[in-house]
């Protein structure tokens, strides 16, 4: 007995759910305590790095610390 070809593979395509944007994800998480802890950690780490900046021995160390501060500032601006 042969099965009609049209009955073998009836596949219904679903509309994909769009991924949220970064800003939508931040907005969705911003009220959570865990989010606030992470943001506070980043701010404290930035302050600590400013203290390290004062203790740098040479220009290479200054550039490394300044780069870290800039990266954390970028994260804070996106998340905060």
GUBALUM-30365 format. One record per atom (N, C-alpha, C, O): residue in one letter; x, y, z; atom name. Coordinates in nm, 4 decimals, decimal comma. Layout:
! GUBALUM-30365
<aa:A; east:X; north:Y; up:Z; at:CA>
...
***
This chain:
! GUBALUM-30365
<aa:X; east:0,0849; north:-0,1186; up:0,0000; at:N>
<aa:X; east:0,0000; north:0,0000; up:0,0000; at:CA>
<aa:X; east:0,0888; north:0,1241; up:0,0000; at:C>
<aa:X; east:0,1841; north:0,1322; up:0,0775; at:O>
<aa:X; east:0,0592; north:0,2172; up:-0,0833; at:N>
<aa:X; east:0,1408; north:0,3364; up:-0,0995; at:CA>
<aa:X; east:0,0715; north:0,4556; up:-0,0354; at:C>
<aa:X; east:-0,0484; north:0,4772; up:-0,0527; at:O>
<aa:X; east:0,1534; north:0,5357; up:0,0422; at:N>
<aa:X; east:0,1011; north:0,6560; up:0,1066; at:CA>
<aa:X; east:0,1135; north:0,7710; up:0,0079; at:C>
<aa:X; east:0,2187; north:0,7887; up:-0,0535; at:O>
<aa:X; east:0,0066; north:0,8502; up:-0,0082; at:N>
<aa:X; east:0,0150; north:0,9642; up:-0,1002; at:CA>
<aa:X; east:0,1267; north:1,0599; up:-0,0577; at:C>
<aa:X; east:0,1447; north:1,0875; up:0,0608; at:O>
<aa:X; east:0,1988; north:1,1082; up:-0,1538; at:N>
<aa:X; east:0,3168; north:1,1914; up:-0,1300; at:CA>
<aa:X; east:0,2861; north:1,3157; up:-0,0453; at:C>
<aa:X; east:0,3682; north:1,3544; up:0,0378; at:O>
<aa:X; east:0,1733; north:1,3766; up:-0,0641; at:N>
<aa:X; east:0,1406; north:1,4984; up:0,0086; at:CA>
<aa:X; east:0,1200; north:1,4737; up:0,1573; at:C>
<aa:X; east:0,1313; north:1,5681; up:0,2354; at:O>
<aa:X; east:0,0910; north:1,3540; up:0,1993; at:N>
<aa:X; east:0,0697; north:1,3233; up:0,3404; at:CA>
<aa:X; east:0,1991; north:1,2867; up:0,4120; at:C>
<aa:X; east:0,2017; north:1,2848; up:0,5350; at:O>
<aa:X; east:0,3035; north:1,2583; up:0,3409; at:N>
<aa:X; east:0,4282; north:1,2143; up:0,4031; at:CA>
<aa:X; east:0,4959; north:1,3282; up:0,4789; at:C>
<aa:X; east:0,5359; north:1,3109; up:0,5940; at:O>
<aa:X; east:0,5086; north:1,4418; up:0,4164; at:N>
<aa:X; east:0,5835; north:1,5522; up:0,4776; at:CA>
<aa:X; east:0,5009; north:1,6797; up:0,4802; at:C>
<aa:X; east:0,5179; north:1,7668; up:0,3948; at:O>
<aa:X; east:0,4137; north:1,6908; up:0,5754; at:N>
<aa:X; east:0,3418; north:1,8154; up:0,5941; at:CA>
<aa:X; east:0,4099; north:1,8891; up:0,7069; at:C>
<aa:X; east:0,3927; north:1,8545; up:0,8238; at:O>
<aa:X; east:0,4865; north:1,9898; up:0,6728; at:N>
<aa:X; east:0,5610; north:2,0672; up:0,7709; at:CA>
<aa:X; east:0,5042; north:2,2077; up:0,7737; at:C>
<aa:X; east:0,4902; north:2,2731; up:0,6703; at:O>
<aa:X; east:0,4721; north:2,2523; up:0,8922; at:N>
<aa:X; east:0,4225; north:2,3884; up:0,9084; at:CA>
<aa:X; east:0,5373; north:2,4736; up:0,9602; at:C>
<aa:X; east:0,6005; north:2,4398; up:1,0603; at:O>
<aa:X; east:0,5633; north:2,5821; up:0,8929; at:N>
<aa:X; east:0,6685; north:2,6722; up:0,9348; at:CA>
<aa:X; east:0,6142; north:2,7682; up:1,0390; at:C>
<aa:X; east:0,5059; north:2,8248; up:1,0247; at:O>
<aa:X; east:0,6942; north:2,7850; up:1,1459; at:N>
<aa:X; east:0,6557; north:2,8775; up:1,2517; at:CA>
<aa:X; east:0,7298; north:3,0085; up:1,2323; at:C>
<aa:X; east:0,8424; north:3,0106; up:1,1826; at:O>
<aa:X; east:0,6666; north:3,1164; up:1,2712; at:N>
<aa:X; east:0,7327; north:3,2462; up:1,2658; at:CA>
<aa:X; east:0,8348; north:3,2515; up:1,3784; at:C>
<aa:X; east:0,8000; north:3,2291; up:1,4943; at:O>
<aa:X; east:0,9601; north:3,2807; up:1,3459; at:N>
<aa:X; east:1,0608; north:3,2851; up:1,4515; at:CA>
<aa:X; east:1,0355; north:3,4011; up:1,5472; at:C>
<aa:X; east:0,9886; north:3,5076; up:1,5068; at:O>
<aa:X; east:1,0670; north:3,3789; up:1,6737; at:N>
<aa:X; east:1,0515; north:3,4833; up:1,7746; at:CA>
<aa:X; east:1,1742; north:3,5734; up:1,7649; at:C>
<aa:X; east:1,2871; north:3,5248; up:1,7726; at:O>
<aa:X; east:1,1539; north:3,7025; up:1,7485; at:N>
<aa:X; east:1,2698; north:3,7917; up:1,7348; at:CA>
<aa:X; east:1,3474; north:3,8015; up:1,8655; at:C>
<aa:X; east:1,2891; north:3,8027; up:1,9739; at:O>
<aa:X; east:1,4794; north:3,8085; up:1,8536; at:N>
<aa:X; east:1,5634; north:3,8246; up:1,9719; at:CA>
<aa:X; east:1,5506; north:3,9684; up:2,0200; at:C>
<aa:X; east:1,5360; north:4,0607; up:1,9400; at:O>
<aa:X; east:1,5563; north:3,9864; up:2,1530; at:N>
<aa:X; east:1,5483; north:4,1243; up:2,2028; at:CA>
<aa:X; east:1,6768; north:4,1999; up:2,1697; at:C>
<aa:X; east:1,7832; north:4,1407; up:2,1518; at:O>
<aa:X; east:1,6639; north:4,3294; up:2,1622; at:N>
<aa:X; east:1,7824; north:4,4132; up:2,1447; at:CA>
<aa:X; east:1,8555; north:4,4205; up:2,2784; at:C>
<aa:X; east:1,8017; north:4,3800; up:2,3815; at:O>
<aa:X; east:1,9765; north:4,4715; up:2,2764; at:N>
<aa:X; east:2,0522; north:4,4866; up:2,4005; at:CA>
<aa:X; east:1,9773; north:4,5775; up:2,4967; at:C>
<aa:X; east:1,9676; north:4,5477; up:2,6158; at:O>
<aa:X; east:1,9248; north:4,6877; up:2,4460; at:N>
<aa:X; east:1,8525; north:4,7800; up:2,5336; at:CA>
<aa:X; east:1,7275; north:4,7156; up:2,5921; at:C>
<aa:X; east:1,6954; north:4,7400; up:2,7084; at:O>
<aa:X; east:1,6571; north:4,6351; up:2,5157; at:N>
<aa:X; east:1,5392; north:4,5652; up:2,5675; at:CA>
<aa:X; east:1,5790; north:4,4663; up:2,6763; at:C>
<aa:X; east:1,5087; north:4,4528; up:2,7764; at:O>
<aa:X; east:1,6899; north:4,3977; up:2,6577; at:N>
<aa:X; east:1,7380; north:4,3030; up:2,7584; at:CA>
<aa:X; east:1,7780; north:4,3759; up:2,8863; at:C>
<aa:X; east:1,7463; north:4,3311; up:2,9964; at:O>
<aa:X; east:1,8474; north:4,4880; up:2,8712; at:N>
<aa:X; east:1,8865; north:4,5678; up:2,9885; at:CA>
<aa:X; east:1,7628; north:4,6166; up:3,0623; at:C>
<aa:X; east:1,7557; north:4,6077; up:3,1849; at:O>
<aa:X; east:1,6663; north:4,6676; up:2,9889; at:N>
<aa:X; east:1,5430; north:4,7159; up:3,0517; at:CA>
<aa:X; east:1,4700; north:4,6043; up:3,1253; at:C>
<aa:X; east:1,4138; north:4,6270; up:3,2324; at:O>
<aa:X; east:1,4705; north:4,4855; up:3,0696; at:N>
<aa:X; east:1,4001; north:4,3728; up:3,1307; at:CA>
<aa:X; east:1,4682; north:4,3260; up:3,2591; at:C>
<aa:X; east:1,4021; north:4,2762; up:3,3502; at:O>
<aa:X; east:1,5993; north:4,3418; up:3,2662; at:N>
<aa:X; east:1,6741; north:4,2922; up:3,3821; at:CA>
<aa:X; east:1,7033; north:4,3984; up:3,4874; at:C>
<aa:X; east:1,7418; north:4,3645; up:3,5993; at:O>
<aa:X; east:1,6864; north:4,5237; up:3,4547; at:N>
<aa:X; east:1,7334; north:4,6321; up:3,5406; at:CA>
<aa:X; east:1,6684; north:4,6377; up:3,6786; at:C>
<aa:X; east:1,7257; north:4,6981; up:3,7693; at:O>
<aa:X; east:1,5540; north:4,5787; up:3,6976; at:N>
<aa:X; east:1,4893; north:4,5795; up:3,8292; at:CA>
<aa:X; east:1,5324; north:4,4637; up:3,9181; at:C>
<aa:X; east:1,4957; north:4,4594; up:4,0355; at:O>
<aa:X; east:1,6080; north:4,3719; up:3,8655; at:N>
<aa:X; east:1,6498; north:4,2540; up:3,9432; at:CA>
<aa:X; east:1,7663; north:4,2893; up:4,0356; at:C>
<aa:X; east:1,8536; north:4,3684; up:4,0000; at:O>
<aa:X; east:1,7660; north:4,2294; up:4,1546; at:N>
<aa:X; east:1,8730; north:4,2538; up:4,2502; at:CA>
<aa:X; east:2,0086; north:4,2099; up:4,1958; at:C>
<aa:X; east:2,1095; north:4,2767; up:4,2187; at:O>
<aa:X; east:2,0113; north:4,0991; up:4,1245; at:N>
<aa:X; east:2,1370; north:4,0487; up:4,0688; at:CA>
<aa:X; east:2,1984; north:4,1491; up:3,9715; at:C>
<aa:X; east:2,3200; north:4,1682; up:3,9694; at:O>
<aa:X; east:2,1151; north:4,2117; up:3,8927; at:N>
<aa:X; east:2,1605; north:4,3126; up:3,7973; at:CA>
<aa:X; east:2,2237; north:4,4295; up:3,8723; at:C>
<aa:X; east:2,3298; north:4,4791; up:3,8344; at:O>
<aa:X; east:2,1579; north:4,4722; up:3,9780; at:N>
<aa:X; east:2,2084; north:4,5849; up:4,0568; at:CA>
<aa:X; east:2,3414; north:4,5514; up:4,1220; at:C>
<aa:X; east:2,4285; north:4,6377; up:4,1328; at:O>
<aa:X; east:2,3583; north:4,4266; up:4,1659; at:N>
<aa:X; east:2,4850; north:4,3832; up:4,2255; at:CA>
<aa:X; east:2,5975; north:4,3892; up:4,1220; at:C>
<aa:X; east:2,7078; north:4,4344; up:4,1524; at:O>
<aa:X; east:2,5696; north:4,3441; up:4,0014; at:N>
<aa:X; east:2,6705; north:4,3465; up:3,8945; at:CA>
<aa:X; east:2,7084; north:4,4907; up:3,8609; at:C>
<aa:X; east:2,8267; north:4,5215; up:3,8461; at:O>
<aa:X; east:2,6112; north:4,5776; up:3,8489; at:N>
<aa:X; east:2,6382; north:4,7175; up:3,8172; at:CA>
<aa:X; east:2,7192; north:4,7834; up:3,9288; at:C>
<aa:X; east:2,8120; north:4,8596; up:3,9016; at:O>
<aa:X; east:2,6849; north:4,7544; up:4,0524; at:N>
<aa:X; east:2,7587; north:4,8097; up:4,1662; at:CA>
<aa:X; east:2,9025; north:4,7586; up:4,1670; at:C>
<aa:X; east:2,9951; north:4,8346; up:4,1954; at:O>
<aa:X; east:2,9217; north:4,6300; up:4,1361; at:N>
<aa:X; east:3,0562; north:4,5738; up:4,1288; at:CA>
<aa:X; east:3,1391; north:4,6479; up:4,0241; at:C>
<aa:X; east:3,2542; north:4,6831; up:4,0499; at:O>
<aa:X; east:3,0820; north:4,6715; up:3,9072; at:N>
<aa:X; east:3,1541; north:4,7417; up:3,8016; at:CA>
<aa:X; east:3,1950; north:4,8825; up:3,8464; at:C>
<aa:X; east:3,3062; north:4,9265; up:3,8173; at:O>
<aa:X; east:3,1076; north:4,9520; up:3,9156; at:N>
<aa:X; east:3,1397; north:5,0863; up:3,9635; at:CA>
<aa:X; east:3,2510; north:5,0827; up:4,0680; at:C>
<aa:X; east:3,3401; north:5,1676; up:4,0671; at:O>
<aa:X; east:3,2458; north:4,9854; up:4,1570; at:N>
<aa:X; east:3,3503; north:4,9717; up:4,2586; at:CA>
<aa:X; east:3,4835; north:4,9323; up:4,1959; at:C>
<aa:X; east:3,5888; north:4,9797; up:4,2387; at:O>
<aa:X; east:3,4793; north:4,8466; up:4,0956; at:N>
<aa:X; east:3,6009; north:4,8053; up:4,0264; at:CA>
<aa:X; east:3,6633; north:4,9246; up:3,9527; at:C>
<aa:X; east:3,7856; north:4,9387; up:3,9509; at:O>
<aa:X; east:3,5822; north:5,0083; up:3,8934; at:N>
<aa:X; east:3,6324; north:5,1294; up:3,8270; at:CA>
<aa:X; east:3,7006; north:5,2207; up:3,9279; at:C>
<aa:X; east:3,8078; north:5,2747; up:3,9007; at:O>
<aa:X; east:3,6387; north:5,2383; up:4,0445; at:N>
<aa:X; east:3,6998; north:5,3217; up:4,1491; at:CA>
<aa:X; east:3,8322; north:5,2625; up:4,1967; at:C>
<aa:X; east:3,9280; north:5,3361; up:4,2202; at:O>
<aa:X; east:3,8380; north:5,1314; up:4,2109; at:N>
<aa:X; east:3,9613; north:5,0654; up:4,2528; at:CA>
<aa:X; east:4,0708; north:5,0874; up:4,1495; at:C>
<aa:X; east:4,1862; north:5,1116; up:4,1849; at:O>
<aa:X; east:4,0350; north:5,0791; up:4,0229; at:N>
<aa:X; east:4,1326; north:5,0994; up:3,9162; at:CA>
<aa:X; east:4,1871; north:5,2415; up:3,9151; at:C>
<aa:X; east:4,3040; north:5,2623; up:3,8823; at:O>
<aa:X; east:4,1041; north:5,3400; up:3,9504; at:N>
<aa:X; east:4,1554; north:5,4765; up:3,9616; at:CA>
<aa:X; east:4,2631; north:5,4847; up:4,0694; at:C>
<aa:X; east:4,3618; north:5,5567; up:4,0539; at:O>
<aa:X; east:4,2441; north:5,4113; up:4,1779; at:N>
<aa:X; east:4,3477; north:5,4046; up:4,2818; at:CA>
<aa:X; east:4,4734; north:5,3395; up:4,2291; at:C>
<aa:X; east:4,5840; north:5,3845; up:4,2592; at:O>
<aa:X; east:4,4580; north:5,2329; up:4,1500; at:N>
<aa:X; east:4,5739; north:5,1669; up:4,0894; at:CA>
<aa:X; east:4,6464; north:5,2591; up:3,9932; at:C>
<aa:X; east:4,7684; north:5,2510; up:3,9787; at:O>
<aa:X; east:4,5723; north:5,3461; up:3,9279; at:N>
<aa:X; east:4,6311; north:5,4380; up:3,8309; at:CA>
<aa:X; east:4,7340; north:5,5294; up:3,8977; at:C>
<aa:X; east:4,8369; north:5,5624; up:3,8389; at:O>
<aa:X; east:4,7050; north:5,5688; up:4,0193; at:N>
<aa:X; east:4,7962; north:5,6566; up:4,0934; at:CA>
<aa:X; east:4,9269; north:5,5854; up:4,1301; at:C>
<aa:X; east:5,0281; north:5,6501; up:4,1571; at:O>
<aa:X; east:4,9235; north:5,4529; up:4,1309; at:N>
<aa:X; east:5,0409; north:5,3761; up:4,1728; at:CA>
<aa:X; east:5,1182; north:5,3165; up:4,0554; at:C>
<aa:X; east:5,2121; north:5,2398; up:4,0767; at:O>
<aa:X; east:5,0812; north:5,3495; up:3,9338; at:N>
<aa:X; east:5,1494; north:5,2939; up:3,8167; at:CA>
<aa:X; east:5,2940; north:5,3427; up:3,8109; at:C>
<aa:X; east:5,3230; north:5,4601; up:3,8339; at:O>
<aa:X; east:5,3830; north:5,2498; up:3,7798; at:N>
<aa:X; east:5,5259; north:5,2812; up:3,7768; at:CA>
<aa:X; east:5,5709; north:5,3407; up:3,6444; at:C>
<aa:X; east:5,6652; north:5,4198; up:3,6410; at:O>
<aa:X; east:5,5048; north:5,3037; up:3,5354; at:N>
<aa:X; east:5,5480; north:5,3541; up:3,4046; at:CA>
<aa:X; east:5,4284; north:5,3722; up:3,3120; at:C>
<aa:X; east:5,3147; north:5,3402; up:3,3465; at:O>
<aa:X; east:5,4577; north:5,4245; up:3,1932; at:N>
<aa:X; east:5,3493; north:5,4575; up:3,1002; at:CA>
<aa:X; east:5,2757; north:5,3332; up:3,0492; at:C>
<aa:X; east:5,1569; north:5,3414; up:3,0180; at:O>
<aa:X; east:5,3431; north:5,2194; up:3,0401; at:N>
<aa:X; east:5,2750; north:5,0957; up:2,9981; at:CA>
<aa:X; east:5,1696; north:5,0545; up:3,0994; at:C>
<aa:X; east:5,0592; north:5,0149; up:3,0621; at:O>
<aa:X; east:5,2036; north:5,0637; up:3,2280; at:N>
<aa:X; east:5,1053; north:5,0313; up:3,3325; at:CA>
<aa:X; east:4,9880; north:5,1286; up:3,3285; at:C>
<aa:X; east:4,8728; north:5,0887; up:3,3455; at:O>
<aa:X; east:5,0176; north:5,2557; up:3,3060; at:N>
<aa:X; east:4,9112; north:5,3569; up:3,2972; at:CA>
<aa:X; east:4,8162; north:5,3234; up:3,1828; at:C>
<aa:X; east:4,6943; north:5,3319; up:3,1983; at:O>
<aa:X; east:4,8718; north:5,2854; up:3,0680; at:N>
<aa:X; east:4,7874; north:5,2525; up:2,9526; at:CA>
<aa:X; east:4,7013; north:5,1294; up:2,9793; at:C>
<aa:X; east:4,5851; north:5,1257; up:2,9387; at:O>
<aa:X; east:4,7563; north:5,0285; up:3,0469; at:N>
<aa:X; east:4,6778; north:4,9080; up:3,0781; at:CA>
<aa:X; east:4,5609; north:4,9418; up:3,1694; at:C>
<aa:X; east:4,4473; north:4,9018; up:3,1438; at:O>
<aa:X; east:4,5895; north:5,0156; up:3,2757; at:N>
<aa:X; east:4,4839; north:5,0517; up:3,3712; at:CA>
<aa:X; east:4,3815; north:5,1444; up:3,3059; at:C>
<aa:X; east:4,2611; north:5,1289; up:3,3265; at:O>
<aa:X; east:4,4292; north:5,2401; up:3,2276; at:N>
<aa:X; east:4,3375; north:5,3319; up:3,1592; at:CA>
<aa:X; east:4,2469; north:5,2555; up:3,0625; at:C>
<aa:X; east:4,1286; north:5,2872; up:3,0499; at:O>
<aa:X; east:4,3019; north:5,1555; up:2,9948; at:N>
<aa:X; east:4,2206; north:5,0728; up:2,9053; at:CA>
<aa:X; east:4,1136; north:4,9963; up:2,9814; at:C>
<aa:X; east:4,0001; north:4,9843; up:2,9355; at:O>
<aa:X; east:4,1505; north:4,9445; up:3,0981; at:N>
<aa:X; east:4,0521; north:4,8733; up:3,1815; at:CA>
<aa:X; east:3,9425; north:4,9676; up:3,2283; at:C>
<aa:X; east:3,8245; north:4,9322; up:3,2277; at:O>
<aa:X; east:3,9819; north:5,0872; up:3,2687; at:N>
<aa:X; east:3,8822; north:5,1868; up:3,3125; at:CA>
<aa:X; east:3,7883; north:5,2219; up:3,1974; at:C>
<aa:X; east:3,6672; north:5,2321; up:3,2167; at:O>
<aa:X; east:3,8433; north:5,2400; up:3,0795; at:N>
<aa:X; east:3,7601; north:5,2736; up:2,9632; at:CA>
<aa:X; east:3,6619; north:5,1615; up:2,9307; at:C>
<aa:X; east:3,5462; north:5,1871; up:2,8974; at:O>
<aa:X; east:3,7085; north:5,0372; up:2,9407; at:N>
<aa:X; east:3,6197; north:4,9236; up:2,9123; at:CA>
<aa:X; east:3,5069; north:4,9159; up:3,0147; at:C>
<aa:X; east:3,3915; north:4,8919; up:2,9790; at:O>
<aa:X; east:3,5402; north:4,9361; up:3,1407; at:N>
<aa:X; east:3,4364; north:4,9328; up:3,2445; at:CA>
<aa:X; east:3,3403; north:5,0496; up:3,2282; at:C>
<aa:X; east:3,2195; north:5,0333; up:3,2458; at:O>
<aa:X; east:3,3922; north:5,1669; up:3,1950; at:N>
<aa:X; east:3,3038; north:5,2823; up:3,1698; at:CA>
<aa:X; east:3,2048; north:5,2529; up:3,0582; at:C>
<aa:X; east:3,0877; north:5,2901; up:3,0663; at:O>
<aa:X; east:3,2526; north:5,1859; up:2,9538; at:N>
<aa:X; east:3,1636; north:5,1502; up:2,8422; at:CA>
<aa:X; east:3,0536; north:5,0553; up:2,8891; at:C>
<aa:X; east:2,9368; north:5,0726; up:2,8543; at:O>
<aa:X; east:3,0914; north:4,9555; up:2,9679; at:N>
<aa:X; east:2,9911; north:4,8622; up:3,0224; at:CA>
<aa:X; east:2,8890; north:4,9349; up:3,1091; at:C>
<aa:X; east:2,7686; north:4,9121; up:3,0974; at:O>
<aa:X; east:2,9380; north:5,0219; up:3,1954; at:N>
<aa:X; east:2,8471; north:5,0961; up:3,2835; at:CA>
<aa:X; east:2,7525; north:5,1838; up:3,2013; at:C>
<aa:X; east:2,6343; north:5,1946; up:3,2341; at:O>
<aa:X; east:2,8028; north:5,2457; up:3,0960; at:N>
<aa:X; east:2,7162; north:5,3317; up:3,0150; at:CA>
<aa:X; east:2,6094; north:5,2510; up:2,9426; at:C>
<aa:X; east:2,4976; north:5,2991; up:2,9241; at:O>
<aa:X; east:2,6422; north:5,1297; up:2,9017; at:N>
<aa:X; east:2,5431; north:5,0451; up:2,8351; at:CA>
<aa:X; east:2,4434; north:4,9887; up:2,9353; at:C>
<aa:X; east:2,3236; north:4,9827; up:2,9077; at:O>
<aa:X; east:2,4926; north:4,9478; up:3,0508; at:N>
<aa:X; east:2,4068; north:4,8833; up:3,1500; at:CA>
<aa:X; east:2,3357; north:4,9811; up:3,2418; at:C>
<aa:X; east:2,2274; north:4,9519; up:3,2926; at:O>
<aa:X; east:2,3963; north:5,0968; up:3,2631; at:N>
<aa:X; east:2,3436; north:5,1894; up:3,3629; at:CA>
<aa:X; east:2,2445; north:5,2835; up:3,3073; at:C>
<aa:X; east:2,1916; north:5,3675; up:3,3800; at:O>
***
